[in-house]
Amino acid sequence: MGSIVVTEFLSLDGVMEAPGGDDNFERGAWSFEFDRGDEGNAFKTGETMDADAMLLGRRTYEAFARAWSSREGEFADKFNDIPKYVVSSTIEDPQWGETTVLQGDIATAVAEARDRHERHLIVHGSCQLVQELIEQDLVDELRLMVFPVVVGYGKRLFGDTSSLKKLKLAEANTVGDGVLTLVYRRP
Protein backbone atom coordinates (compact mmCIF):
# COMPACT_ATOMS: atom_id res chain seq x y z
CA MET A 1 0.00 0.00 0.00
CA GLY A 2 1.31 3.42 -0.94
CA SER A 3 0.98 6.72 0.86
CA ILE A 4 -0.37 10.19 0.16
CA VAL A 5 2.29 12.92 0.15
CA VAL A 6 1.15 16.54 -0.11
CA THR A 7 3.77 19.03 -1.28
CA GLU A 8 3.11 22.75 -1.23
CA PHE A 9 4.77 26.09 -1.77
CA LEU A 10 3.62 28.22 1.14
CA SER A 11 4.07 31.84 2.25
CA LEU A 12 4.78 32.67 5.90
CA ASP A 13 1.12 33.59 6.35
CA GLY A 14 -0.07 30.25 4.95
CA VAL A 15 -1.02 31.33 1.42
CA MET A 16 -0.59 28.66 -1.24
CA GLU A 17 -2.38 30.41 -4.10
CA ALA A 18 -0.56 30.94 -7.38
CA PRO A 19 3.07 30.66 -6.26
CA GLY A 20 3.96 30.39 -9.95
CA GLY A 21 1.72 33.24 -11.06
CA ASP A 22 -1.32 31.46 -12.49
CA ASP A 23 -5.05 32.03 -11.84
CA ASN A 24 -4.78 35.79 -12.52
CA PHE A 25 -3.97 36.25 -8.82
CA GLU A 26 -2.53 39.77 -8.60
CA ARG A 27 -0.01 38.73 -5.96
CA GLY A 28 0.94 35.56 -7.80
CA ALA A 29 4.43 34.40 -8.74
CA TRP A 30 5.65 35.17 -5.22
CA SER A 31 7.83 32.04 -5.12
CA PHE A 32 9.90 33.37 -8.03
CA GLU A 33 11.18 36.18 -5.84
CA PHE A 34 13.47 33.69 -4.07
CA ASP A 35 16.22 31.29 -5.05
CA ARG A 36 15.67 27.82 -3.60
CA GLY A 37 19.30 26.91 -4.23
CA ASP A 38 20.60 23.53 -5.33
CA GLU A 39 19.39 21.85 -2.14
CA GLY A 40 15.87 23.23 -2.54
CA ASN A 41 15.75 22.19 -6.18
CA ALA A 42 16.92 18.69 -5.22
CA PHE A 43 14.16 18.54 -2.58
CA LYS A 44 11.49 19.26 -5.23
CA THR A 45 13.02 17.00 -7.87
CA GLY A 46 13.49 14.09 -5.47
CA GLU A 47 9.91 14.06 -4.25
CA THR A 48 8.62 13.94 -7.82
CA MET A 49 11.07 11.31 -9.02
CA ASP A 50 10.24 9.07 -6.05
CA ALA A 51 6.47 9.18 -6.65
CA ASP A 52 4.47 6.40 -8.28
CA ALA A 53 1.62 8.70 -9.31
CA MET A 54 0.19 12.21 -8.98
CA LEU A 55 -3.12 13.03 -7.33
CA LEU A 56 -4.53 16.42 -8.32
CA GLY A 57 -7.63 18.55 -8.13
CA ARG A 58 -9.18 19.64 -11.41
CA ARG A 59 -7.81 23.20 -11.52
CA THR A 60 -4.24 22.13 -10.71
CA TYR A 61 -4.51 19.24 -13.17
CA GLU A 62 -5.59 21.59 -15.98
CA ALA A 63 -2.87 24.13 -15.15
CA PHE A 64 -0.19 21.43 -15.01
CA ALA A 65 -1.38 19.89 -18.29
CA ARG A 66 -1.06 23.29 -20.00
CA ALA A 67 2.34 23.96 -18.44
CA TRP A 68 4.03 20.56 -18.75
CA SER A 69 2.58 18.65 -21.72
CA SER A 70 4.80 20.40 -24.27
CA ARG A 71 7.99 20.42 -22.20
CA GLU A 72 10.86 17.98 -22.42
CA GLY A 73 13.63 16.86 -20.09
CA GLU A 74 13.90 14.46 -17.19
CA PHE A 75 11.57 16.36 -14.83
CA ALA A 76 9.01 17.19 -17.53
CA ASP A 77 9.11 13.59 -18.80
CA LYS A 78 8.30 12.36 -15.29
CA PHE A 79 5.40 14.82 -14.98
CA ASN A 80 4.06 13.80 -18.39
CA ASP A 81 4.56 10.03 -18.06
CA ILE A 82 3.60 9.40 -14.43
CA PRO A 83 0.09 8.02 -13.87
CA LYS A 84 -2.23 10.79 -12.78
CA TYR A 85 -5.44 10.74 -10.75
CA VAL A 86 -7.62 13.83 -10.96
CA VAL A 87 -10.57 14.43 -8.65
CA SER A 88 -13.25 16.04 -10.79
CA SER A 89 -16.96 15.93 -11.48
CA THR A 90 -16.57 17.74 -14.81
CA ILE A 91 -13.61 16.19 -16.65
CA GLU A 92 -14.87 13.39 -18.88
CA ASP A 93 -12.06 12.73 -21.33
CA PRO A 94 -8.68 13.74 -19.90
CA GLN A 95 -6.02 14.33 -22.53
CA TRP A 96 -2.82 14.55 -20.47
CA GLY A 97 -0.91 11.28 -20.38
CA GLU A 98 -2.16 8.37 -18.34
CA THR A 99 -4.99 10.01 -16.35
CA THR A 100 -7.78 8.43 -14.33
CA VAL A 101 -10.69 10.62 -13.23
CA LEU A 102 -11.83 9.96 -9.65
CA GLN A 103 -15.47 10.70 -8.89
CA GLY A 104 -17.98 9.87 -6.21
CA ASP A 105 -16.88 9.50 -2.60
CA ILE A 106 -13.46 11.17 -2.59
CA ALA A 107 -12.11 9.38 0.49
CA THR A 108 -12.93 5.96 -0.94
CA ALA A 109 -11.70 6.77 -4.46
CA VAL A 110 -8.42 8.23 -3.20
CA ALA A 111 -7.81 5.33 -0.79
CA GLU A 112 -8.38 2.84 -3.64
CA ALA A 113 -5.96 4.76 -5.91
CA ARG A 114 -3.36 4.88 -3.12
CA ASP A 115 -3.67 1.14 -2.54
CA ARG A 116 -2.80 0.42 -6.20
CA HIS A 117 0.74 1.73 -5.65
CA GLU A 118 3.72 0.70 -3.55
CA ARG A 119 5.26 4.13 -3.08
CA HIS A 120 3.52 7.46 -2.80
CA LEU A 121 0.97 9.49 -4.68
CA ILE A 122 2.15 13.09 -4.67
CA VAL A 123 -0.31 15.97 -4.45
CA HIS A 124 0.78 19.39 -5.72
CA GLY A 125 -1.37 22.50 -5.19
CA SER A 126 -5.01 21.37 -5.24
CA CYS A 127 -6.17 23.44 -2.25
CA GLN A 128 -9.73 22.12 -1.96
CA LEU A 129 -8.62 18.51 -2.45
CA VAL A 130 -5.80 18.83 0.10
CA GLN A 131 -8.15 20.27 2.70
CA GLU A 132 -10.51 17.33 2.15
CA LEU A 133 -7.64 14.81 2.36
CA ILE A 134 -6.51 16.38 5.66
CA GLU A 135 -10.07 16.26 6.99
CA GLN A 136 -10.38 12.58 6.02
CA ASP A 137 -6.99 11.70 7.62
CA LEU A 138 -5.62 10.53 4.26
CA VAL A 139 -2.42 12.62 4.27
CA ASP A 140 0.55 10.54 5.39
CA GLU A 141 3.18 13.20 4.81
CA LEU A 142 3.10 16.96 4.38
CA ARG A 143 6.09 18.59 2.63
CA LEU A 144 6.13 22.35 2.83
CA MET A 145 8.49 24.75 1.13
CA VAL A 146 7.92 27.95 3.12
CA PHE A 147 9.04 31.16 1.42
CA PRO A 148 10.02 34.21 3.49
CA VAL A 149 7.17 36.42 2.29
CA VAL A 150 3.80 37.55 3.62
CA VAL A 151 1.37 37.49 0.70
CA GLY A 152 -1.46 39.03 2.74
CA TYR A 153 -4.44 37.22 1.27
CA GLY A 154 -5.31 34.30 -0.97
CA LYS A 155 -6.14 30.62 -0.68
CA ARG A 156 -4.63 29.11 2.43
CA LEU A 157 -3.42 25.58 2.90
CA PHE A 158 -5.32 24.84 6.07
CA GLY A 159 -9.07 25.20 6.44
CA ASP A 160 -11.36 24.30 9.29
CA THR A 161 -11.24 20.67 10.45
CA SER A 162 -13.63 18.64 12.57
CA SER A 163 -10.85 17.50 14.92
CA LEU A 164 -7.18 18.01 15.75
CA LYS A 165 -4.80 16.71 13.08
CA LYS A 166 -1.52 15.80 14.75
CA LEU A 167 1.71 15.60 12.79
CA LYS A 168 5.31 14.93 13.74
CA LEU A 169 8.19 17.00 12.36
CA ALA A 170 10.48 14.64 10.43
CA GLU A 171 12.80 17.12 8.73
CA ALA A 172 13.55 20.85 8.63
CA ASN A 173 16.15 22.63 6.49
CA THR A 174 16.87 26.13 5.30
CA VAL A 175 17.77 26.36 1.61
CA GLY A 176 18.60 29.11 -0.85
CA ASP A 177 17.35 32.59 0.09
CA GLY A 178 16.00 31.55 3.48
CA VAL A 179 13.39 29.15 2.14
CA LEU A 180 12.42 26.57 4.75
CA THR A 181 11.69 22.95 3.81
CA LEU A 182 9.57 21.13 6.35
CA VAL A 183 8.46 17.50 6.29
CA TYR A 184 5.72 16.37 8.66
CA ARG A 185 4.39 12.85 9.03
CA ARG A 186 1.41 11.34 10.77
CA PRO A 187 2.52 9.84 14.06
Beta strands, then each sheet from edge to edge (+ up, - down):
strand 1: 3-11
strand 2: 51-57
strand 3: 84-87
strand 4: 99-102
strand 5: 120-124
strand 6: 141-147
strand 7: 168-175
strand 8: 179-185
sheet 1: 4+ 3+ 2+ 5+ 1+ 6+ 8- 7+
end
